[in-house]
């Protein structure tokens, strides 16, 4: 007799486990941060004549656009998020002190020649953190609109179930895949471009697409459970 082995996958590393989802989220966040830095550097060093000054103007203009000059709870949250991001990346890690000390040490020539990268990273981090805070503040909008869409979709599902209407697995599965895709596209479209973006117009189209996809997903769920 040969010993029997349990071939069931480990619950900690399965594809749909909470830990796996966390790792995927961290991975995509790291990829997005790297993409933001690359795009910012490309704009500063290649596309913009004013270089780092253009990026600084974008940061200042967007702070005014989202109303950070007004003393509101939302503005305080965005300012706090920006300060925390800078503190965790450059202060708590000691990276800021190391860069400042290196400008006077043996690596002074290298650091000084590549100082535009450091300035771009600092300004890009401020813009990224502020926009990420705006997305967090927009979550209640997604929840409210999504709840209304789900309720309307449930009513459509109930009517379809009681009236004997046809199912459509094609629509259901496409709508199901569209929801995370829309959220990822929103992150990329709003967080990556180093240009002034009004969140009211940048986020609204994705809210509409998210609402339609959620409504279709609920209304075209299988009639019998």
Secondary structure, DSSP 8 states (H G I E B T S, - for coil): -------S--TTTSTTSHHHHHHHHHHHHHHHHHHHHHHHHHIIIII-SSTHHHHHHHHHHHHHHTTTTS--HHHHHHHHHHHHHHIIIIITTSHHHHHHHHTTSTTHHHHHHTHHHHHHHHHHHHHHHHHHHHHHHTHHHHHHHHHHHHHHHHHHHHHHHHHT----HHHHHHHHHHHHHHHHHHHHHHHS--S---HHHHHHHHHHHHHHHHHHHHHTS-S--
